[in-house]
Amino acid sequence: MNLLITNKYFKKMISTSNIDFYFVEQNDDFTELKKQIDDLKPEKIISLDFALQTVNQIQNNSIVVAKETININAKPINWSIPREDRWIETSEDLNKSVCDILEKLTFEHYVGSGIELENAHTIHKRLEAKKWINDKLDGTFIDSYSSRLNEFIENNSYNISIVRIINSSFPIYNSENSTFWNNLKFFFRELYFHKITTNKIKSEIFEKKLLNEFSNIN
């Protein structure tokens, strides 16, 4: 059986019993995920979630399959091009299977690279910063946990495909300013994003039975 790692807002979309799920929490340390993997021993692991694109050419509701990920722990003024050995690759064979499914179901999709950034919540309106990420790093999307998850999976010797649905309104959590009011504001931003903004692509995913297809990857 395969394992799908996603966010809690996908729970109501589950229409198959042939795949196990793990729902990521904010700043998840993946301890519970490790227990679930040890218990279930999934054959394939797919992470499906949302991300922010670095270039406007990638339209909202397009999908990016990450060939690799990286975590850049530095403020923008200190950004530099990382060594090649800091990138963590995903499973090439599993990525191909995922891309074949997306092609069959006629989802607009790309193969790219995923970036995690310190202070990533400030990046939405910084066009030059996103352009630098794309030009210098070939980074296609920015999200909240893909690199940490990829490193965790690699350290535990499992194959993973990281799949990200692109949206320019994707809210990135500010872990450095975690006050009650900031958390409350983020809660409502996130709720609106997942309940309203992403309805169209979620409906398409449900109607085309994408999760069912993921469950059947051998």
N, C-alpha and C positions, 0 to 999 in steps of 0.2 A: 504494500500500500504506500502511496505517496503522501507527502506532508506539504501543506500550503501554509506559509507564514504571511499574515496580513494584519490589517487593523480591525478593531472591534465593529466598525461600521459596515463590514461585509457580512456580519453574522446572519442578517435576514435574507441574504442572497443565496445562501447555501441550499442547493437543490440536489445534492448527491451525498450518498453515504459511503462512497468509495474512496474518499480522501479524508485524511485527518487534518485538523486545523490547529494553528497556534496563533493567538492574537497578541500582538506586541503592545506593551505598555510604554509610556514615556520613560526614557532613560533606562530601559530594560537591561538587566545584566545577563539575561539569557539563562539564568540558573534553572528556571522551570522548563525552559526549552530543552536544556540538556537532559533533564529527567524524562521528558516526553520522548525525545529521540532515543534515549537508552532503552526505554520501555517498548516503543513501537518499532524501532529499527526500520525506518522508512527507506524504500528503495531510491526515491528521488525527492529532493527538497526544492520547492519553488517559492520564492518571495514575491508576492504581488502587492503593490501599494502605489502611492502617488508621489510625484516629484516635480520640481521646478526646472523648466528647460533653461539652457544657457543661451540659446539662439532662437530668434523669432521664426526661423524657417520651420522649426518643429512645432506644429500647431497643437493647440489644446486637444486632448482626447487621443492624440497619437500615443503609441506605446514604444518604449525603448527597452531592449534586452541588453543588459550590461555584460560586456565581455570582460570587464575588470572594474575594480573599485579602489579608491584611495581615501585616506583621512588626512586632511591638512590641519594640524593643530597650530595655527598661527593667525594672528590678526592680519588684515589685508596689507598693511604696510610692510609686513615681513614675509609676504608670500614669495616663494621661489619655486623653480621647477624641480620637483623631487627626483631622486634617483629612480631608475627603472625598477630596482628591486623592491621598492616600497609599494608598487602596485600589486594587488591580489587578483588573480584571474578566477573566473567562474568556469563551470563545466562546459567545454566547447560542444560536446555531444548533446548534453541536455539543452543547451541554448539552441542548437539546430532543431531539435524536436519542438521546442516552444515556437520558434520562428515558423516552422512548417505549419503548426496549428494556426498561428495568427494569419498566415498567408491563406490558408484554406477558409478561414472564417472572415476573410476580407477586412481585417483590422489594419489600419495604417501603422506601420512599425519600422523601427530602425535598430541597428546594433550600435551601441555607443559605450561610453565610460561614465561611471557614477562617482560623484564627489561628495564627501562630508567635509564641512568647514566649521571651524570655530567662528562664533558670531554669524552663522549663516542666516539668521533671521533678518539681518540688515541688507540682504543682497537683492531683494525684490526689485527695487527701483534703480539699482546701480548697474546701468547698462554697460559701462566700460569695464567694470569688474567681471561681469558675466562674460563679456567678450574676451577678456584676458584669459579666463578659465578655459574658454573654448579654443582660443588661438594657441595658447601655450601648453595646455594640458590635454587638449582634445576632449575635455570634459563635456558630456552631453546633458547631464542632469545633476541637480543638487538635491539631496534629501536628508533625512534625519538619522538614518541608522544603517544604510546598506553596507558601508565599509566595515563597521563594527560587526555586523552579522556575518559578512563574508569571511572576516578574520576568524571569528568564532567557529564557523563551519569548517574552515580549512584546518584549524588546530585540532578539530575532532574528526578529521579525515572523511568528510562526507562531500558529495557533489551537490552543487546548488546552481540554480538559475535565478538571477535577480531581474524581475520584470517591473518596470515602472510606467504608470499612466501619467502622462504629462499634463500639467495645468499651471498656468501662470499665476493663479491665485493660491497655490498650495501654501498653507501656513506652516512655517518652520518654528518650532518651539525655542524660546529663549531661556536656556537653562541657567544662564548667568544672572538673571534678574527674576528669580523665582519668588515673587511676593504674592500675597493673597490676591490683590487686585489684578496683577499681571496674569496670574493663572486663570482668574475668572474671565478676563477679556479674551485670553487665548482659547478657553473652553468654548465660548460663544462663536469665535471666529472659526474654530475647527468644526463645531456643530453645523454652522451654516454651510461651510465648505462641503462636508460629507452628506448633509441632508438635502441641500439645494443645488449647489454648484455642479456637483458630479452626478446628478440624477441621470442625465442623458447617457453617459458612458456606462454607468452601472446597469442601466436598463438594457443596453446593447450587449454587455457581457452576460447578463442573465438570459436574454432572449437567444443568443447564439450558443449558450451553454459552454462558455469557455472553461469554467471550472471543471465541468464534466470531462472535457477534453484533457485537461491537465491531469485528472485522476487516472486516465487511461494510458498515460505515457509509460512504456515498458523500459 
